[in-house]
């Protein structure tokens, strides 16, 4: 029977599962949701028919769909893969106290222009972001523990690449530098480990971003070698759960 995998985050490509053997099947990929937004109450930014929504990913972020998806698939999941790449965008606090992830797609959608009142941008690598992120992470990993997902969850830490494989410098979303983000993610991963969850960090020699057509895109994916390393980490979780069971 195939091992069912769910991915939460944008730095682990669904192609990783496609490149693995037939023992693995991707059930769901949730991308574009920072933990702060994902654990927020759903925001009110979308109205009208579903076919008018900008995209499934943006709709999911606005509706804070992550936990709903995890709970839906928890009984069928063999491995939940998490990465923190979407935290790089920061979040927007809306006037009603909800949060949305400030992805490039949200920036260009025009949806924020429909909201009256004060909107506050909260960037990563700030004290306010950390306070909100830590609270959201505590809620998420507590929920995963209650669902019996502790031994079936792996966090893949993917520090940002400094350069592309071509050897040329690369750029990313406006905001903190690559080194600042990487240092921030180290702290985030340390907190996740303190909650009793497994974190695996991509080796430094694999952190060269694959060339892309858009030079301003974020420096991921990392290429075939990194994807192979990630795939092996996912397979290792299968070995652990087959030996120890899927309990907390």
C-alpha positions as a Python dict, from the first residue, in 0.01 Angstrom:
ca = {
    (1, 'X'): (0, 0, 0),
    (2, 'X'): (142, 345, -91),
    (3, 'X'): (267, 569, 188),
    (4, 'X'): (64, 890, 196),
    (5, 'X'): (248, 1221, 224),
    (6, 'X'): (128, 1577, 285),
    (7, 'X'): (354, 1878, 232),
    (8, 'X'): (309, 2210, 412),
    (9, 'X'): (536, 2483, 279),
    (10, 'X'): (682, 2607, -49),
    (11, 'X'): (1046, 2493, -36),
    (12, 'X'): (967, 2122, -68),
    (13, 'X'): (840, 2063, -418),
    (14, 'X'): (565, 1808, -488),
    (15, 'X'): (806, 1684, -756),
    (16, 'X'): (1008, 1531, -471),
    (17, 'X'): (728, 1279, -418),
    (18, 'X'): (692, 1222, -792),
    (19, 'X'): (1061, 1134, -811),
    (20, 'X'): (1031, 880, -530),
    (21, 'X'): (936, 518, -579),
    (22, 'X'): (575, 409, -616),
    (23, 'X'): (550, 345, -241),
    (24, 'X'): (473, 716, -194),
    (25, 'X'): (171, 923, -287),
    (26, 'X'): (114, 1296, -237),
    (27, 'X'): (-226, 1356, -77),
    (28, 'X'): (-206, 1732, -39),
    (29, 'X'): (29, 2027, -81),
    (30, 'X'): (-46, 2339, 125),
    (31, 'X'): (170, 2631, 13),
    (32, 'X'): (171, 3006, 60),
    (33, 'X'): (53, 2996, 422),
    (34, 'X'): (279, 3130, 694),
    (35, 'X'): (211, 2973, 1033),
    (36, 'X'): (85, 3305, 1164),
    (37, 'X'): (-178, 3324, 891),
    (38, 'X'): (-254, 2952, 890),
    (39, 'X'): (-333, 2954, 1262),
    (40, 'X'): (-527, 3281, 1241),
    (41, 'X'): (-902, 3304, 1212),
    (42, 'X'): (-1005, 3306, 843),
    (43, 'X'): (-984, 3652, 693),
    (44, 'X'): (-1268, 3818, 502),
    (45, 'X'): (-1108, 3909, 171),
    (46, 'X'): (-1291, 3691, -77),
    (47, 'X'): (-1646, 3731, -196),
    (48, 'X'): (-1829, 3602, -498),
    (49, 'X'): (-1822, 3271, -691),
    (50, 'X'): (-1539, 3027, -626),
    (51, 'X'): (-1424, 3052, -987),
    (52, 'X'): (-1336, 3416, -924),
    (53, 'X'): (-1085, 3335, -649),
    (54, 'X'): (-732, 3436, -753),
    (55, 'X'): (-586, 3088, -689),
    (56, 'X'): (-631, 2784, -468),
    (57, 'X'): (-317, 2869, -268),
    (58, 'X'): (-421, 3228, -200),
    (59, 'X'): (-774, 3118, -117),
    (60, 'X'): (-636, 2860, 127),
    (61, 'X'): (-423, 3120, 302),
    (62, 'X'): (-710, 3366, 336),
    (63, 'X'): (-933, 3089, 473),
    (64, 'X'): (-657, 2957, 706),
    (65, 'X'): (-712, 2607, 571),
    (66, 'X'): (-401, 2429, 701),
    (67, 'X'): (-535, 2268, 1019),
    (68, 'X'): (-859, 2176, 845),
    (69, 'X'): (-656, 1993, 580),
    (70, 'X'): (-432, 1820, 835),
    (71, 'X'): (-729, 1702, 1039),
    (72, 'X'): (-904, 1579, 727),
    (73, 'X'): (-609, 1363, 619),
    (74, 'X'): (-451, 1278, 957),
    (75, 'X'): (-586, 925, 977),
    (76, 'X'): (-452, 846, 629),
    (77, 'X'): (-117, 1026, 652),
    (78, 'X'): (208, 837, 690),
    (79, 'X'): (430, 1146, 670),
    (80, 'X'): (364, 1519, 713),
    (81, 'X'): (647, 1729, 569),
    (82, 'X'): (681, 2089, 691),
    (83, 'X'): (916, 2368, 588),
    (84, 'X'): (928, 2733, 686),
    (85, 'X'): (993, 2902, 351),
    (86, 'X'): (664, 3092, 351),
    (87, 'X'): (761, 3277, 669),
    (88, 'X'): (993, 3489, 455),
    (89, 'X'): (698, 3691, 320),
    (90, 'X'): (582, 3825, 655),
    (91, 'X'): (214, 3887, 722),
    (92, 'X'): (-46, 4160, 712),
    (93, 'X'): (-263, 4222, 1017),
    (94, 'X'): (-608, 4324, 899),
    (95, 'X'): (-839, 4561, 1090),
    (96, 'X'): (-1043, 4270, 1229),
    (97, 'X'): (-733, 4114, 1388),
    (98, 'X'): (-686, 3835, 1136),
    (99, 'X'): (-367, 3776, 939),
    (100, 'X'): (-281, 3694, 577),
    (101, 'X'): (56, 3604, 430),
    (102, 'X'): (207, 3885, 227),
    (103, 'X'): (295, 3671, -74),
    (104, 'X'): (373, 3832, -412),
    (105, 'X'): (40, 3696, -532),
    (106, 'X'): (-149, 3876, -257),
    (107, 'X'): (46, 4196, -324),
    (108, 'X'): (-61, 4198, -689),
    (109, 'X'): (-416, 4067, -641),
    (110, 'X'): (-566, 4399, -534),
    (111, 'X'): (-751, 4226, -251),
    (112, 'X'): (-584, 4431, 19),
    (113, 'X'): (-713, 4748, -149),
    (114, 'X'): (-1069, 4636, -74),
    (115, 'X'): (-1011, 4647, 303),
    (116, 'X'): (-1096, 4965, 491),
    (117, 'X'): (-911, 5050, 807),
    (118, 'X'): (-555, 5012, 925),
    (119, 'X'): (-352, 4729, 779),
    (120, 'X'): (-17, 4655, 943),
    (121, 'X'): (271, 4479, 769),
    (122, 'X'): (472, 4258, 1004),
    (123, 'X'): (805, 4154, 856),
    (124, 'X'): (1006, 3846, 955),
    (125, 'X'): (1318, 3888, 1166),
    (126, 'X'): (1135, 4129, 1396),
    (127, 'X'): (1034, 4087, 1759),
    (128, 'X'): (666, 4121, 1676),
    (129, 'X'): (684, 3855, 1406),
    (130, 'X'): (867, 3620, 1643),
    (131, 'X'): (603, 3663, 1914),
    (132, 'X'): (323, 3586, 1671),
    (133, 'X'): (512, 3302, 1502),
    (134, 'X'): (607, 3133, 1830),
    (135, 'X'): (244, 3136, 1946),
    (136, 'X'): (127, 2997, 1610),
    (137, 'X'): (393, 2726, 1611),
    (138, 'X'): (296, 2622, 1963),
    (139, 'X'): (-65, 2585, 1853),
    (140, 'X'): (21, 2394, 1535),
    (141, 'X'): (256, 2143, 1695),
    (142, 'X'): (25, 2095, 1992),
    (143, 'X'): (-253, 2009, 1746),
    (144, 'X'): (-23, 1767, 1563),
    (145, 'X'): (65, 1598, 1891),
    (146, 'X'): (-302, 1563, 1981),
    (147, 'X'): (-363, 1407, 1639),
    (148, 'X'): (-90, 1150, 1700),
    (149, 'X'): (128, 1304, 1429),
    (150, 'X'): (449, 1363, 1626),
    (151, 'X'): (633, 1057, 1492),
    (152, 'X'): (488, 1107, 1146),
    (153, 'X'): (600, 1470, 1106),
    (154, 'X'): (933, 1594, 976),
    (155, 'X'): (1042, 1956, 941),
    (156, 'X'): (1279, 2013, 650),
    (157, 'X'): (1497, 2316, 719),
    (158, 'X'): (1601, 2462, 382),
    (159, 'X'): (1835, 2758, 440),
    (160, 'X'): (1827, 3004, 151),
    (161, 'X'): (2077, 2968, -129),
    (162, 'X'): (2321, 3258, -166),
    (163, 'X'): (2385, 3193, -535),
    (164, 'X'): (2237, 3013, -834),
    (165, 'X'): (2411, 2712, -988),
    (166, 'X'): (2540, 2940, -1261),
    (167, 'X'): (2752, 3114, -997),
    (168, 'X'): (2573, 3445, -1034),
    (169, 'X'): (2417, 3625, -740),
    (170, 'X'): (2047, 3586, -680),
    (171, 'X'): (1779, 3809, -536),
    (172, 'X'): (1465, 3741, -334),
    (173, 'X'): (1154, 3912, -205),
    (174, 'X'): (1208, 4260, -58),
    (175, 'X'): (1290, 4248, 311),
    (176, 'X'): (1556, 4082, 527),
    (177, 'X'): (1875, 3958, 367),
    (178, 'X'): (1943, 3592, 303),
    (179, 'X'): (2179, 3569, 600),
    (180, 'X'): (1924, 3736, 829),
    (181, 'X'): (1649, 3497, 718),
    (182, 'X'): (1873, 3194, 763),
    (183, 'X'): (1965, 3302, 1115),
    (184, 'X'): (1597, 3359, 1194),
    (185, 'X'): (1502, 3014, 1066),
    (186, 'X'): (1771, 2859, 1287),
    (187, 'X'): (1589, 3007, 1588),
    (188, 'X'): (1253, 2888, 1456),
    (189, 'X'): (1383, 2535, 1406),
    (190, 'X'): (1539, 2533, 1753),
    (191, 'X'): (1197, 2614, 1896),
    (192, 'X'): (1034, 2336, 1695),
    (193, 'X'): (1293, 2089, 1825),
    (194, 'X'): (1216, 2205, 2179),
    (195, 'X'): (855, 2098, 2117),
    (196, 'X'): (976, 1744, 2049),
    (197, 'X'): (957, 1736, 1668),
    (198, 'X'): (1220, 1619, 1422),
    (199, 'X'): (1402, 1882, 1215),
    (200, 'X'): (1645, 1795, 934),
    (201, 'X'): (1865, 2069, 783),
    (202, 'X'): (1967, 2068, 418),
    (203, 'X'): (2347, 2029, 400),
    (204, 'X'): (2538, 2341, 301),
    (205, 'X'): (2685, 2184, -11),
    (206, 'X'): (2333, 2134, -153),
    (207, 'X'): (2220, 2496, -107),
    (208, 'X'): (2276, 2617, -462),
    (209, 'X'): (1955, 2731, -626),
    (210, 'X'): (1870, 2591, -966),
    (211, 'X'): (1873, 2852, -1247),
    (212, 'X'): (1533, 3005, -1326),
    (213, 'X'): (1391, 3232, -1593),
    (214, 'X'): (1292, 3496, -1336),
    (215, 'X'): (1607, 3638, -1175),
    (216, 'X'): (1402, 3805, -900),
    (217, 'X'): (1240, 3485, -780),
    (218, 'X'): (1325, 3345, -440),
    (219, 'X'): (1635, 3117, -443),
    (220, 'X'): (1449, 2786, -449),
    (221, 'X'): (1418, 2508, -560),
    (222, 'X'): (1767, 2385, -490),
    (223, 'X'): (1793, 2129, -768),
    (224, 'X'): (1804, 1753, -813),
    (225, 'X'): (2065, 1674, -549),
    (226, 'X'): (1874, 1862, -279),
    (227, 'X'): (1546, 1702, -384),
    (228, 'X'): (1709, 1360, -358),
    (229, 'X'): (1829, 1442, -5),
    (230, 'X'): (1480, 1557, 95),
    (231, 'X'): (1326, 1244, -54),
    (232, 'X'): (1558, 1027, 156),
    (233, 'X'): (1458, 1214, 474),
    (234, 'X'): (1092, 1145, 394),
    (235, 'X'): (1170, 778, 332),
    (236, 'X'): (1350, 761, 665),
    (237, 'X'): (1031, 871, 842),
    (238, 'X'): (858, 577, 680),
    (239, 'X'): (1119, 346, 834),
    (240, 'X'): (1071, 497, 1179),
    (241, 'X'): (690, 480, 1174),
    (242, 'X'): (690, 126, 1041),
    (243, 'X'): (903, 22, 1339),
    (244, 'X'): (753, 233, 1615),
    (245, 'X'): (397, 294, 1505),
    (246, 'X'): (226, 627, 1443),
    (247, 'X'): (157, 734, 1799),
    (248, 'X'): (269, 1045, 1980),
}
